[in-house]
Each structure stands twice: as C-alpha cells, then as structure tokens.
Amino acid sequence: MRALAKRNPRFLARVFSAEEIRYCEGKRRAWQHFAVRFAAKEAVWKALGDGGLALKDIAVSRDAAGRPGVLLKGRPARRIRLSLSHSDDYAAAVALVA
C-alpha cells in the first residue's frame, strides 16, 4: 500500500473516502489500516457483483462498539457483514451479503 501510494500520489484520494483517509492516518500503523480497508472494498465489490460500483463508492465504517460496517455511496449497507484482519505483512477481509 505504502509503495503504491508513493508511486501514485493520487491513489489514496481515488480509492478511499476522506473519512477513511483521516481514520487510517490517525493510526500508528496507518498502512495496515489502508490495506485492510482496500481488502474490504474488494471483498464487498466481489460479493455484490460489479453493479456499477467503484471502489470509492464503498467505504468501511465503524459502529459505536467498533465493529466494521459498510457504506455504499454514503449510505449504510445493513445487509452486508464484514470481517477484517491485518498483521504487519497481510490484510484480509470477508464480506457476506445477507
């Protein structure tokens, strides 16, 4: 993620919402958080099928308890369940459509 953003400075703004960028940049290991959100966007996109969505149309949110959620074009996607996991070297996400 870091190398990709360095090569293409507009990458983050093209893929992530302003809120996602703010959230990730506020974390000590920002690149892990960017990577897991990218994995989540891809998982949601694949779970829904193409449907005309761009990655920026999909945003990862958090509820009051810290559980991840999904916003599609800024609106909560209550039918989608999301699981996120990341380490120093890997990021993974699973999206289930109920």
MDTraj code that builds the backbone (N, CA, C; nanometers):
import mdtraj as md
import numpy as np

residues = "MET ARG ALA LEU ALA LYS ARG ASN PRO ARG PHE LEU ALA ARG VAL PHE SER ALA GLU GLU ILE ARG TYR CYS GLU GLY LYS ARG ARG ALA TRP GLN HIS PHE ALA VAL ARG PHE ALA ALA LYS GLU ALA VAL TRP LYS ALA LEU GLY ASP GLY GLY LEU ALA LEU LYS ASP ILE ALA VAL SER ARG ASP ALA ALA GLY ARG PRO GLY VAL LEU LEU LYS GLY ARG PRO ALA ARG ARG ILE ARG LEU SER LEU SER HIS SER ASP ASP TYR ALA ALA ALA VAL ALA LEU VAL ALA".split()
xyz = np.array([
    [0.0820, -0.1178, 0.0000],
    [0.0000, 0.0000, 0.0000],
    [0.0872, 0.1253, 0.0000],
    [0.1838, 0.1259, 0.0903],
    [0.2708, 0.2435, 0.1001],
    [0.3449, 0.2673, -0.0314],
    [0.3995, 0.1607, -0.0896],
    [0.4737, 0.1748, -0.2152],
    [0.3817, 0.2223, -0.3277],
    [0.2613, 0.1693, -0.3317],
    [0.1643, 0.2101, -0.4341],
    [0.1284, 0.3576, -0.4182],
    [0.1059, 0.4013, -0.2964],
    [0.0713, 0.5417, -0.2716],
    [0.1894, 0.6340, -0.3037],
    [0.3117, 0.5854, -0.2803],
    [0.4300, 0.6667, -0.3139],
    [0.4439, 0.6829, -0.4647],
    [0.4200, 0.5730, -0.5382],
    [0.4307, 0.5786, -0.6845],
    [0.3207, 0.6633, -0.7466],
    [0.2028, 0.6584, -0.6871],
    [0.0882, 0.7304, -0.7418],
    [0.0244, 0.8122, -0.6292],
    [0.0666, 0.9365, -0.6125],
    [0.0189, 1.0186, -0.5006],
    [-0.1330, 1.0376, -0.4961],
    [-0.2027, 1.0241, -0.6068],
    [-0.3483, 1.0417, -0.6082],
    [-0.4235, 0.9133, -0.5732],
    [-0.3533, 0.8022, -0.5558],
    [-0.4176, 0.6736, -0.5310],
    [-0.5120, 0.6773, -0.4107],
    [-0.4647, 0.7263, -0.2985],
    [-0.5470, 0.7259, -0.1769],
    [-0.6771, 0.8030, -0.1987],
    [-0.6689, 0.9212, -0.2581],
    [-0.7886, 1.0034, -0.2806],
    [-0.8823, 0.9410, -0.3830],
    [-0.8290, 0.8622, -0.4759],
    [-0.9138, 0.7980, -0.5774],
    [-0.9880, 0.6776, -0.5223],
    [-0.9339, 0.6123, -0.4194],
    [-0.9902, 0.4870, -0.3697],
    [-1.0623, 0.5027, -0.2356],
    [-1.0129, 0.5882, -0.1484],
    [-1.0660, 0.5990, -0.0134],
    [-1.1431, 0.7286, 0.0075],
    [-1.2442, 0.7220, 0.0943],
    [-1.3190, 0.8425, 0.1304],
    [-1.2320, 0.9294, 0.2216],
    [-1.2698, 1.0543, 0.2352],
    [-1.1957, 1.1453, 0.3231],
    [-1.1961, 1.0933, 0.4663],
    [-1.3080, 1.0369, 0.5092],
    [-1.3176, 0.9827, 0.6453],
    [-1.2239, 0.8623, 0.6628],
    [-1.2165, 0.7746, 0.5624],
    [-1.1262, 0.6594, 0.5708],
    [-0.9810, 0.7052, 0.5773],
    [-0.9457, 0.8034, 0.4982],
    [-0.8087, 0.8553, 0.4989],
    [-0.7765, 0.9156, 0.6354],
    [-0.8672, 0.9944, 0.6889],
    [-0.8485, 1.0553, 0.8208],
    [-0.8312, 0.9468, 0.9279],
    [-0.9168, 0.8445, 0.9229],
    [-0.9092, 0.7364, 1.0204],
    [-0.7735, 0.6654, 1.0124],
    [-0.7349, 0.6249, 0.8935],
    [-0.6101, 0.5497, 0.8768],
    [-0.4876, 0.6330, 0.9141],
    [-0.4864, 0.7584, 0.8709],
    [-0.3711, 0.8441, 0.9015],
    [-0.3610, 0.8737, 1.0511],
    [-0.4690, 0.8565, 1.1242],
    [-0.4670, 0.8767, 1.2685],
    [-0.4147, 0.7567, 1.3459],
    [-0.3899, 0.6476, 1.2773],
    [-0.3407, 0.5249, 1.3408],
    [-0.1888, 0.5188, 1.3342],
    [-0.1295, 0.4528, 1.4334],
    [0.0169, 0.4391, 1.4377],
    [0.0689, 0.3608, 1.3169],
    [-0.0003, 0.2579, 1.2780],
    [0.0388, 0.1771, 1.1614],
    [-0.0626, 0.2002, 1.0487],
    [-0.0616, 0.3207, 0.9980],
    [-0.1620, 0.3646, 0.9002],
    [-0.1710, 0.2721, 0.7792],
    [-0.0580, 0.2241, 0.7304],
    [-0.0606, 0.1450, 0.6060],
    [-0.1312, 0.0116, 0.6233],
    [-0.1258, -0.0464, 0.7419],
    [-0.2020, -0.1689, 0.7681],
    [-0.3518, -0.1398, 0.7609],
    [-0.3922, -0.0270, 0.8103],
    [-0.5346, 0.0098, 0.8093],
    [-0.5818, 0.0418, 0.6669],
    [-0.4976, 0.1075, 0.5897],
    [-0.5318, 0.1294, 0.4491],
    [-0.5442, -0.0046, 0.3757],
    [-0.4509, -0.0950, 0.4019],
    [-0.4507, -0.2245, 0.3330],
    [-0.5754, -0.3059, 0.3657],
    [-0.6156, -0.3091, 0.4918],
    [-0.7320, -0.3894, 0.5279],
    [-0.8600, -0.3256, 0.4724],
    [-0.8659, -0.1940, 0.4646],
    [-0.9824, -0.1299, 0.4041],
    [-0.9877, -0.1553, 0.2543],
    [-0.8719, -0.1583, 0.1902],
    [-0.8690, -0.1918, 0.0478],
    [-0.9192, -0.3349, 0.0275],
    [-0.8741, -0.4269, 0.1120],
    [-0.9204, -0.5663, 0.1035],
    [-1.0713, -0.5735, 0.1260],
    [-1.1230, -0.4941, 0.2187],
    [-1.2669, -0.4929, 0.2463],
    [-1.3451, -0.4410, 0.1262],
    [-1.2976, -0.3341, 0.0655],
    [-1.3652, -0.2786, -0.0528],
    [-1.3716, -0.3837, -0.1641],
    [-1.2619, -0.4521, -0.1849],
    [-1.2563, -0.5555, -0.2883],
    [-1.3504, -0.6713, -0.2537],
    [-1.3559, -0.7111, -0.1271],
    [-1.4447, -0.8202, -0.0847],
    [-1.5911, -0.7822, -0.1045],
    [-1.6267, -0.6597, -0.0689],
    [-1.7645, -0.6135, -0.0883],
    [-1.7976, -0.6069, -0.2364],
    [-1.7083, -0.5512, -0.3143],
    [-1.7291, -0.5380, -0.4590],
    [-1.7531, -0.6755, -0.5219],
    [-1.6741, -0.7730, -0.4819],
    [-1.6897, -0.9086, -0.5357],
    [-1.8177, -0.9749, -0.4848],
    [-1.8527, -0.9515, -0.3586],
    [-1.9730, -1.0125, -0.3023],
    [-2.0995, -0.9592, -0.3688],
    [-2.0977, -0.8337, -0.4085],
    [-2.2153, -0.7721, -0.4708],
    [-2.2197, -0.7910, -0.6216],
    [-2.1084, -0.8333, -0.6808],
    [-2.1010, -0.8346, -0.8267],
    [-2.0689, -0.6930, -0.8709],
    [-2.0423, -0.6734, -0.9954],
    [-1.9994, -0.5424, -1.0451],
    [-2.0999, -0.4348, -1.0060],
    [-2.2200, -0.4408, -1.0520],
    [-2.3242, -0.3462, -1.0140],
    [-2.2925, -0.2002, -1.0379],
    [-2.1906, -0.1694, -1.1136],
    [-2.1572, -0.0313, -1.1432],
    [-2.0905, 0.0431, -1.0288],
    [-2.0466, -0.0278, -0.9263],
    [-1.9809, 0.0372, -0.8130],
    [-1.8316, 0.0529, -0.8384],
    [-1.7798, 0.1676, -0.8006],
    [-1.6354, 0.1899, -0.7999],
    [-1.5870, 0.1658, -0.6576],
    [-1.4577, 0.1418, -0.6391],
    [-1.4056, 0.1184, -0.5048],
    [-1.4329, 0.2373, -0.4123],
    [-1.4316, 0.3585, -0.4655],
    [-1.4561, 0.4760, -0.3811],
    [-1.6022, 0.4826, -0.3361],
    [-1.6934, 0.4141, -0.4079],
    [-1.8347, 0.4089, -0.3676],
    [-1.8547, 0.3229, -0.2434],
    [-1.7562, 0.2414, -0.2110],
    [-1.7617, 0.1502, -0.0960],
    [-1.6706, 0.2068, 0.0123],
    [-1.7246, 0.2255, 0.1316],
    [-1.6435, 0.2767, 0.2426],
    [-1.6626, 0.1870, 0.3644],
    [-1.5561, 0.1716, 0.4394],
    [-1.5615, 0.0951, 0.5637],
    [-1.5884, 0.1938, 0.6768],
    [-1.6903, 0.1639, 0.7555],
    [-1.7252, 0.2478, 0.8695],
    [-1.7117, 0.1645, 0.9966],
    [-1.7355, 0.2269, 1.1093],
    [-1.7321, 0.1568, 1.2375],
    [-1.8513, 0.2023, 1.3183],
    [-1.9173, 0.1079, 1.3864],
    [-2.0295, 0.1466, 1.4720],
    [-1.9763, 0.1898, 1.6090],
    [-2.0660, 0.2243, 1.6992],
    [-2.0260, 0.2743, 1.8312],
    [-1.9426, 0.1731, 1.9096],
    [-1.9628, 0.0440, 1.8816],
    [-1.8865, -0.0610, 1.9506],
    [-1.7554, -0.0934, 1.8792],
    [-1.7283, -0.0270, 1.7666],
    [-1.6040, -0.0509, 1.6926],
    [-1.6143, -0.1579, 1.5864],
    [-1.7329, -0.2174, 1.5677],
    [-1.7494, -0.3212, 1.4650],
    [-1.7480, -0.2577, 1.3266],
    [-1.6830, -0.3233, 1.2307],
    [-1.6784, -0.2660, 1.0957],
    [-1.8139, -0.2778, 1.0264],
    [-1.8418, -0.1791, 0.9462],
    [-1.9637, -0.1782, 0.8660],
    [-1.9306, -0.1278, 0.7268],
    [-2.0313, -0.1230, 0.6421],
    [-2.0105, -0.0821, 0.5040],
    [-2.1056, 0.0314, 0.4691],
    [-2.0521, 0.1297, 0.3988],
    [-2.1326, 0.2356, 0.3405],
    [-2.1224, 0.2213, 0.1892],
    [-2.2360, 0.2233, 0.1220],
    [-2.2376, 0.2224, -0.0250],
    [-2.2880, 0.3586, -0.0699],
    [-2.2018, 0.4310, -0.1378],
    [-2.2332, 0.5671, -0.1821],
    [-2.2836, 0.6517, -0.0647],
    [-2.2205, 0.6336, 0.0510],
    [-2.2505, 0.7135, 0.1681],
    [-2.3659, 0.6660, 0.2550],
    [-2.4334, 0.5593, 0.2132],
    [-2.5482, 0.5090, 0.2901],
    [-2.5147, 0.3727, 0.3510],
    [-2.5607, 0.3476, 0.4739],
    [-2.5312, 0.2190, 0.5381],
    [-2.5857, 0.1005, 0.4584],
    [-2.5034, -0.0006, 0.4439],
    [-2.5428, -0.1251, 0.3761],
    [-2.5649, -0.2291, 0.4852],
    [-2.6830, -0.2311, 0.5404],
    [-2.7120, -0.3161, 0.6563],
    [-2.7110, -0.4653, 0.6241],
    [-2.7279, -0.5002, 0.4993],
    [-2.7299, -0.6422, 0.4609],
    [-2.5899, -0.7016, 0.4464],
    [-2.4870, -0.6200, 0.4562],
    [-2.3501, -0.6678, 0.4363],
    [-2.2795, -0.6780, 0.5705],
    [-2.2242, -0.7949, 0.5984],
    [-2.1449, -0.8180, 0.7189],
    [-1.9985, -0.8228, 0.6769],
    [-1.9138, -0.7652, 0.7598],
    [-1.7742, -0.7508, 0.7237],
    [-1.6856, -0.7993, 0.8369],
    [-1.5811, -0.8727, 0.8022],
    [-1.4803, -0.9154, 0.8982],
    [-1.3441, -0.8718, 0.8444],
    [-1.2657, -0.8082, 0.9292],
    [-1.1347, -0.7555, 0.8889],
    [-1.0248, -0.8139, 0.9762],
    [-0.9092, -0.8367, 0.9162],
    [-0.7933, -0.8837, 0.9908],
    [-0.6669, -0.8340, 0.9217],
    [-0.5685, -0.7921, 1.0016],
    [-0.4416, -0.7498, 0.9408],
    [-0.3271, -0.7729, 1.0383],
    [-0.2084, -0.7864, 0.9792],
    [-0.0856, -0.8003, 1.0560],
    [0.0172, -0.7095, 0.9893],
    [0.1418, -0.7262, 1.0249],
    [0.2461, -0.6431, 0.9623],
    [0.2538, -0.6649, 0.8118],
    [0.2306, -0.7876, 0.7664],
    [0.2531, -0.8212, 0.6256],
    [0.1284, -0.8541, 0.5459],
    [0.0156, -0.8792, 0.6109],
    [-0.1039, -0.9245, 0.5402],
    [-0.2285, -0.8507, 0.5855],
    [-0.3216, -0.8412, 0.4937],
    [-0.4538, -0.7872, 0.5265],
    [-0.5572, -0.8762, 0.4581],
    [-0.6648, -0.9053, 0.5306],
    [-0.7701, -0.9909, 0.4753],
    [-0.9053, -0.9381, 0.5194],
    [-1.0035, -0.9577, 0.4314],
    [-1.1402, -0.9162, 0.4639],
    [-1.2364, -1.0154, 0.4030],
    [-1.3475, -1.0352, 0.4728],
    [-1.4549, -1.1196, 0.4226],
    [-1.5821, -1.0375, 0.4279],
    [-1.6576, -1.0397, 0.3183],
    [-1.7859, -0.9688, 0.3123],
    [-1.8952, -1.0719, 0.2834],
    [-1.9989, -1.0728, 0.3670],
    [-2.1133, -1.1609, 0.3479],
    [-2.2370, -1.0761, 0.3234],
    [-2.3118, -1.1110, 0.2196],
    [-2.4362, -1.0408, 0.1905],
    [-2.5507, -1.1263, 0.2414],
    [-2.6301, -1.0724, 0.3340],
    [-2.7415, -1.1464, 0.3938],
    [-2.8688, -1.1275, 0.3111],
])
top = md.Topology()
chain = top.add_chain()
for i, resn in enumerate(residues, 1):
    res = top.add_residue(resn, chain, resSeq=i)
    for name in ("N", "CA", "C"):
        top.add_atom(name, md.element.get_by_symbol(name[0]), res)
traj = md.Trajectory(xyz[None], top)
